[in-house]
Structures are given as structure tokens and as C-alpha cells.
Amino acid sequence: MFKLLLTIAAIYILFKLITNDKKKKQQTFQNKENTKVPSGEMVKDPICGTFVPKNSDIRVRIGEKVECFCSYECRDKFLKQLEK
């Protein structure tokens, strides 16, 4: 009888370990998914060629066209090219 109780207890402990491990894996996967940055449309910086998000804060509007830049330095170079 003691062996049977011991076997049942061991099976129960193994079951809890396995199911708890599954839950931890699911939580880790969810955390990784939540920390991912949503992908957006990327455009190429006309000066250095770096890809930046289309909704970048550093922009210049020329008529209907909007140019996005990776830095203020690239934006300033672009504006100097337009002045020439």
C-alpha cells in the first residue's frame, strides 16, 4: 500500500512539474511577443541610405513629397543641396 501511495505522489509531482514548466514557457513566449516593436513602413533616407520609419519625427515636406531622415545632420545636408 505504501508503494502505491509513493508512486501516486511521485506521478503527481512529475505532473505538476511538467505543467508548471509549460505555463512558464507560455508566459515567456507572451512576454517576448509583447516586447516586440510593431513593424511599420520603412523609407530610405535620401542622404545616407539608412532605413527609417515613415512616421519619423525628422521630416521635410517639399510640395506633396515628404522626405524622412535618420538625423538632423542628414536633414541639414539635404536642405543645403536644395539651396544650390
Secondary structure, DSSP 8 states (H G I E B T S, - for coil): -HHHHHHHHHHHHHHHHHHHHHHHHHHHHHHHHHHS-----EEE-TTT--EEETT-S-EEEETTEEEE-SSHHHHHHHHHHHH-
